[in-house]
Amino acid sequence: MTEQENKGGPLAGVRVLELGQLIAGPFCGQLLGDMGAEVVKIETPRGGDPMRAWGQGGQPTWWRVIARNKYSVAADLKTSEGQDLVRSLAAEADILIENFRPGTLERWALAPDDLLRINERLIIVRVSGYGQTGPYATRAGFGGIAEAMGGWRKIVGEPDRPPSRMGVSIGDTLAATYGCMGALAAMHEREKSGKGQIIDVALYESVLQVMEGLIPEWTVAGHKRHRTGSHLPGIAPSNVYRCKDGEYLIGANQDSVFTRLADAMGMPELAQDPRYADHVSRGRHQAELDELINAWTERFTVDELEALMIDHSVPAGRILDAEDMLKDPHFIAREAIVTVDDPVLGPIQMQGTFPKLSRTPGGIRRAAPREIGQDTEEIRKRWLDR
């Protein structure tokens, strides 16, 4: 069965109007679409969403993922005709997503308060760099800037080098995920009140939410987190270790797990050594413990080390790239990667839908739109013609 044959999903029947572009707004739409919502994406007739051109290779592929399960409707939101179309669609929608700079919708005569007067049940997800209020609200903001402001960039990388990038647009996707969560919570509340509301999502606050004890560590203990490279300070052993043919990640910081690792190393006495016998002591002697483990892991191939870790029930894992994932039996068994029949590229593999629901699973019902505005007339007929 191809992914497009998977019908329904827990949000089947929910209508979503996506006005955003690039990553934060569209990824929120992707999440809702993967769970079964019907997502209508508004694209400018001149060029469409810039994501159509993003990605590597002769045929950019990022669009194929972020625009799956969506219908493309062409509308110029700077014109009265485009604004009228959005107002008409918003009157029929459950959720509207936008990620423009605050004030843009208002300038286009599409202010949320006005849309709520048209459709009091409408839930409006507004994603922006700094939120809709506060002294920075009208500043231009991208995910990377939010990662810097929210504390992420400060602590990522090697201590003797400038802050590193995560490698993916984590600020954008975190904000999109929180926007999706807010929309689902608002839909639940709407069952009681009958009314929609506005979800104000700031990129920097989305990053801040996952910064663990960053704030209280400073306010209570006077400790500022800093860049520490591959290891987590005070949590040992938990690092990437060298093998004969690559690297391998081991996380054995809990006392009982460290005892099992020491047994696997043929050094059970390490678990009784005062330097390593408990969590605090191992954290205090983290560097020397990592050196000791590295000296041991270098004797093995990744395959050999993995077999030892599995045999001794030590949490550990390979560091995979896309090629590795496509061959991994666990990815295959759980259908973490699926094949979608794409109108441009033919069968294309991409990450599947997540999380997995037992009774009403999500799925990929439609490939990403090939042409800008290809579904305009279909959506007009189904949403607006009565």
C-alpha positions as CSV (number, residue, x, y, z in Angstrom):
1,M,0.0,0.0,0.0
2,T,1.4,3.4,-0.9
3,E,1.2,6.2,1.6
4,Q,-1.4,8.1,-0.5
5,E,-3.8,5.2,0.1
6,N,-3.7,5.8,3.9
7,K,-7.0,7.8,4.5
8,G,-8.3,9.6,7.5
9,G,-6.3,10.3,10.6
10,P,-7.3,11.8,14.0
11,L,-7.9,15.3,12.5
12,A,-10.0,14.1,9.5
13,G,-12.6,16.8,8.8
14,V,-10.5,19.6,10.3
15,R,-9.9,22.4,7.8
16,V,-6.6,24.4,8.0
17,L,-5.8,27.6,6.1
18,E,-2.0,28.1,5.9
19,L,-0.8,31.6,5.0
20,G,2.8,31.3,6.0
21,Q,5.9,30.5,4.1
22,L,9.4,29.0,4.6
23,I,9.6,26.8,7.7
24,A,7.8,27.7,10.9
25,G,4.3,28.2,9.6
26,P,4.5,25.5,6.9
27,F,5.9,22.9,9.3
28,C,3.0,23.5,11.7
29,G,0.7,22.9,8.7
30,Q,2.6,19.7,7.8
31,L,2.1,18.3,11.3
32,L,-1.6,19.0,11.2
33,G,-1.9,17.6,7.7
34,D,0.0,14.5,8.7
35,M,-2.7,13.9,11.3
36,G,-5.5,14.1,8.8
37,A,-6.4,17.8,8.5
38,E,-7.2,19.2,5.1
39,V,-4.6,21.9,4.7
40,V,-5.1,24.6,2.1
41,K,-1.8,26.5,1.5
42,I,-2.1,30.1,0.1
43,E,0.8,30.8,-2.2
44,T,1.7,34.0,-4.0
45,P,1.1,33.6,-7.7
46,R,4.6,35.0,-8.3
47,G,7.0,32.2,-7.3
48,G,5.0,30.6,-4.6
49,D,6.6,29.5,-1.3
50,P,10.4,29.9,-1.4
51,M,10.7,26.4,0.0
52,R,10.0,25.1,-3.5
53,A,13.6,26.0,-4.3
54,W,15.3,24.8,-1.0
55,G,17.3,21.6,-0.6
56,Q,20.1,19.7,-2.3
57,G,20.3,18.1,-5.7
58,G,19.0,19.0,-9.2
59,Q,15.4,18.8,-8.0
60,P,15.0,20.4,-4.5
61,T,13.3,17.9,-2.2
62,W,12.6,19.8,1.0
63,W,9.3,21.0,-0.5
64,R,8.2,17.4,-1.1
65,V,8.2,16.9,2.7
66,I,7.0,20.2,4.1
67,A,4.1,20.6,1.5
68,R,2.8,17.0,1.7
69,N,-0.9,16.6,2.4
70,K,-1.5,20.2,1.2
71,Y,-3.6,21.9,-1.5
72,S,-2.1,24.9,-3.2
73,V,-4.3,27.9,-3.8
74,A,-2.9,31.0,-5.5
75,A,-3.7,34.4,-4.0
76,D,-1.9,37.7,-3.7
77,L,-2.6,38.9,-0.2
78,K,-1.5,42.4,-1.1
79,T,-4.6,42.8,-3.3
80,S,-8.2,43.2,-2.3
81,E,-9.1,40.1,-4.4
82,G,-6.6,37.9,-2.5
83,Q,-7.7,39.3,0.8
84,D,-11.4,38.6,0.0
85,L,-10.5,35.0,-0.9
86,V,-8.7,34.5,2.4
87,R,-11.6,36.0,4.3
88,S,-14.0,33.6,2.6
89,L,-11.8,30.6,3.3
90,A,-11.2,31.7,6.9
91,A,-15.0,31.7,7.4
92,E,-15.0,27.9,6.6
93,A,-11.7,27.0,8.4
94,D,-11.0,25.6,11.8
95,I,-7.4,26.8,12.0
96,L,-5.5,29.5,10.3
97,I,-1.7,29.6,10.4
98,E,0.5,32.6,9.7
99,N,4.2,33.4,10.3
100,F,4.6,36.9,9.0
101,R,6.1,39.8,11.0
102,P,3.6,41.1,13.5
103,G,1.4,43.8,11.9
104,T,1.5,42.3,8.4
105,L,-1.9,40.7,8.6
106,E,-3.3,43.9,9.9
107,R,-1.8,45.8,7.0
108,W,-3.4,43.4,4.6
109,A,-6.9,44.0,6.2
110,L,-6.8,40.5,7.6
111,A,-6.4,41.3,11.3
112,P,-7.2,38.3,13.5
113,D,-9.9,40.2,15.4
114,D,-11.7,40.9,12.1
115,L,-11.3,37.2,11.1
116,L,-12.8,36.1,14.4
117,R,-15.8,38.3,13.8
118,I,-16.3,36.5,10.5
119,N,-15.8,33.1,12.2
120,E,-15.9,33.0,16.0
121,R,-14.7,29.4,16.0
122,L,-11.5,30.1,14.1
123,I,-8.2,29.3,15.8
124,I,-5.4,31.5,14.6
125,V,-1.8,30.4,15.1
126,R,0.6,33.3,14.8
127,V,4.3,32.4,14.7
128,S,6.8,35.2,14.8
129,G,10.4,35.8,16.0
130,Y,9.6,37.6,19.2
131,G,5.8,37.3,19.6
132,Q,3.0,39.7,19.0
133,T,3.8,41.9,22.0
134,G,6.9,43.4,23.7
135,P,9.5,45.9,22.5
136,Y,11.1,43.5,20.0
137,A,7.8,42.4,18.4
138,T,8.1,44.2,15.1
139,R,11.8,43.2,14.5
140,A,12.5,40.8,11.7
141,G,13.2,37.3,13.2
142,F,14.4,34.0,11.9
143,G,14.9,30.7,13.6
144,G,18.7,31.1,14.0
145,I,18.2,34.4,15.7
146,A,15.7,32.8,18.1
147,E,18.2,30.1,18.9
148,A,20.7,32.7,19.8
149,M,18.2,34.7,22.0
150,G,16.7,31.6,23.6
151,G,20.0,30.3,24.8
152,W,20.6,27.4,22.4
153,R,23.5,28.8,20.4
154,K,25.4,29.9,23.5
155,I,25.9,26.3,24.7
156,V,26.3,24.4,21.4
157,G,29.8,23.7,20.0
158,E,33.4,23.4,21.3
159,P,34.4,25.7,24.1
160,D,37.3,27.2,22.1
161,R,35.3,28.0,19.0
162,P,32.3,30.2,18.1
163,P,28.8,28.8,18.8
164,S,27.7,26.1,16.4
165,R,24.6,25.6,14.5
166,M,22.4,22.6,15.3
167,G,22.4,21.3,11.7
168,V,18.7,21.7,11.3
169,S,16.3,24.6,11.7
170,I,15.4,23.7,15.2
171,G,14.1,27.2,16.2
172,D,11.6,27.1,13.4
173,T,10.5,23.5,13.9
174,L,10.1,23.9,17.7
175,A,7.9,26.9,17.2
176,A,5.8,25.1,14.7
177,T,5.4,22.1,17.0
178,Y,4.3,24.4,19.9
179,G,2.0,26.1,17.5
180,C,0.4,22.8,16.6
181,M,0.1,21.9,20.2
182,G,-1.5,25.2,21.0
183,A,-4.0,24.7,18.1
184,L,-5.0,21.2,19.4
185,A,-5.4,22.6,22.9
186,A,-7.6,25.4,21.6
187,M,-9.7,23.0,19.6
188,H,-10.3,21.0,22.8
189,E,-11.4,24.2,24.6
190,R,-13.6,25.2,21.7
191,E,-15.7,22.1,22.4
192,K,-16.8,23.7,25.6
193,S,-16.9,27.4,24.7
194,G,-17.7,27.3,21.0
195,K,-15.2,30.0,20.4
196,G,-11.8,30.1,18.8
197,Q,-8.8,32.1,20.0
198,I,-5.3,33.4,19.0
199,I,-2.2,31.3,19.7
200,D,0.8,33.6,20.0
201,V,4.0,31.6,19.4
202,A,7.4,33.3,19.6
203,L,10.4,31.5,18.1
204,Y,12.7,32.5,20.9
205,E,10.3,31.3,23.6
206,S,9.9,28.0,21.8
207,V,13.7,27.6,22.2
208,L,13.6,28.8,25.8
209,Q,11.1,26.1,26.7
210,V,13.6,23.3,26.0
211,M,16.5,24.9,27.8
212,E,16.1,22.6,30.8
213,G,17.5,24.1,34.0
214,L,19.3,27.0,32.3
215,I,17.5,29.8,34.2
216,P,17.3,28.3,37.7
217,E,20.9,27.0,37.5
218,W,21.9,30.7,37.2
219,T,19.4,32.2,39.6
220,V,19.8,29.6,42.3
221,A,23.4,28.4,41.9
222,G,25.0,31.2,39.9
223,H,26.0,28.7,37.2
224,K,26.1,29.7,33.6
225,R,26.0,26.9,31.0
226,H,28.7,27.1,28.4
227,R,29.9,25.2,25.3
228,T,31.3,21.8,26.3
229,G,31.5,20.0,22.9
230,S,30.2,16.4,22.8
231,H,30.0,15.7,26.5
232,L,27.3,16.8,29.0
233,P,29.0,18.3,32.0
234,G,28.7,16.3,35.2
235,I,26.8,13.5,33.4
236,A,29.3,10.6,32.9
237,P,29.8,8.6,31.0
238,S,27.7,10.0,28.2
239,N,29.7,10.7,25.1
240,V,30.8,9.6,21.7
241,Y,33.7,7.2,21.8
242,R,36.2,6.1,19.1
243,C,36.1,2.7,17.5
244,K,38.4,1.1,14.9
245,D,36.0,2.1,12.1
246,G,34.0,5.0,13.4
247,E,32.3,6.4,16.5
248,Y,29.7,5.1,18.9
249,L,27.6,6.8,21.5
250,I,27.4,5.3,25.0
251,G,25.1,6.6,27.8
252,A,25.9,4.8,31.0
253,N,25.6,7.6,33.6
254,Q,23.2,5.9,36.0
255,D,24.9,3.9,38.7
256,S,23.5,0.5,37.8
257,V,24.1,1.0,34.1
258,F,27.7,2.1,34.8
259,T,28.1,-1.2,36.7
260,R,27.0,-3.1,33.6
261,L,29.4,-1.0,31.4
262,A,32.3,-1.8,33.8
263,D,31.4,-5.5,33.5
264,A,31.4,-5.2,29.7
265,M,34.8,-3.6,29.8
266,G,36.1,-6.5,31.9
267,M,36.9,-3.9,34.6
268,P,34.1,-4.5,37.2
269,E,36.3,-2.8,39.8
270,L,35.6,0.5,38.2
271,A,32.1,0.5,39.7
272,Q,33.6,0.3,43.2
273,D,36.4,2.9,42.6
274,P,35.7,6.0,44.7
275,R,36.3,8.1,41.6
276,Y,33.5,6.4,39.6
277,A,31.2,4.7,42.2
278,D,28.4,7.3,42.1
279,H,26.9,9.9,39.8
280,V,28.6,12.9,41.5
281,S,32.0,11.3,41.6
282,R,31.9,10.3,37.9
283,G,30.9,13.8,37.0
284,R,33.8,15.2,38.9
285,H,36.2,12.8,37.1
286,Q,34.5,13.0,33.8
287,A,37.5,13.7,31.6
288,E,39.7,10.9,32.9
289,L,36.8,8.5,32.7
290,D,36.1,9.4,29.0
291,E,39.8,8.8,28.3
292,L,39.7,5.4,29.9
293,I,36.6,4.4,28.0
294,N,38.0,5.7,24.7
295,A,41.2,3.6,25.2
296,W,38.9,0.6,25.6
297,T,36.5,1.2,22.7
298,E,39.3,1.8,20.3
299,R,40.0,-1.9,20.5
300,F,36.7,-2.8,18.8
301,T,34.8,-2.2,15.6
302,V,31.4,-0.5,15.8
303,D,29.7,-3.9,15.2
304,E,31.8,-5.6,18.0
305,L,31.1,-2.8,20.5
306,E,27.4,-2.7,19.7
307,A,27.2,-6.4,20.4
308,L,28.8,-5.9,23.8
309,M,26.5,-3.1,24.7
310,I,23.4,-5.1,23.7
311,D,24.6,-8.1,25.6
312,H,25.2,-6.1,28.8
313,S,22.0,-3.9,28.4
314,V,23.9,-0.6,28.2
315,P,22.1,2.2,26.4
316,A,24.2,2.9,23.3
317,G,23.8,3.5,19.6
318,R,25.3,4.1,16.2
319,I,25.5,7.6,14.8
320,L,23.5,7.3,11.6
321,D,23.2,9.3,8.4
322,A,20.4,9.1,5.8
323,E,22.1,6.2,4.0
324,D,22.4,4.2,7.2
325,M,18.7,4.9,8.1
326,L,17.4,3.5,4.9
327,K,19.1,0.2,5.7
328,D,18.4,0.0,9.4
329,P,16.0,-2.9,10.3
330,H,14.4,-0.9,13.1
331,F,13.5,2.0,10.8
332,I,12.2,-0.5,8.3
333,A,10.1,-2.4,10.8
334,R,8.4,0.8,12.2
335,E,8.0,2.4,8.8
336,A,9.9,5.4,10.0
337,I,10.7,6.1,6.4
338,V,8.0,5.7,3.7
339,T,7.8,5.9,0.0
340,V,5.5,8.6,-1.6
341,D,4.5,8.7,-5.3
342,D,5.6,12.2,-6.2
343,P,4.3,13.8,-9.5
344,V,7.7,15.4,-10.1
345,L,10.3,12.9,-8.8
346,G,8.3,9.6,-9.0
347,P,8.7,7.3,-5.9
348,I,10.5,9.3,-3.2
349,Q,11.5,8.2,0.3
350,M,11.0,10.6,3.2
351,Q,10.3,10.4,6.9
352,G,6.9,9.0,7.8
353,T,4.2,10.6,10.0
354,F,4.7,10.8,13.7
355,P,3.6,10.3,16.5
356,K,1.9,6.9,15.8
357,L,-1.7,6.5,16.9
358,S,-3.0,3.0,17.4
359,R,-6.6,3.5,16.1
360,T,-6.5,6.6,13.9
361,P,-3.0,6.8,12.5
362,G,-1.9,9.7,10.5
363,G,-0.5,9.3,7.0
364,I,0.6,10.9,3.7
365,R,-2.5,11.2,1.6
366,R,-1.3,13.7,-1.0
367,A,2.1,14.5,-2.5
368,A,3.3,18.1,-2.3
369,P,1.6,20.3,-4.9
370,R,3.4,20.4,-8.2
371,E,2.1,23.7,-9.5
372,I,1.4,27.0,-7.7
373,G,-2.3,27.4,-7.3
374,Q,-3.1,24.0,-8.9
375,D,-6.0,23.4,-6.5
376,T,-7.6,26.8,-6.4
377,E,-10.7,25.9,-8.3
378,E,-11.2,22.6,-6.4
379,I,-11.0,24.4,-3.0
380,R,-13.3,27.2,-4.2
381,K,-15.9,24.6,-5.1
382,R,-15.6,22.4,-2.0
383,W,-15.2,25.2,0.6
384,L,-17.1,28.1,-0.8
385,D,-19.8,26.9,-3.3
386,R,-23.0,25.8,-1.6
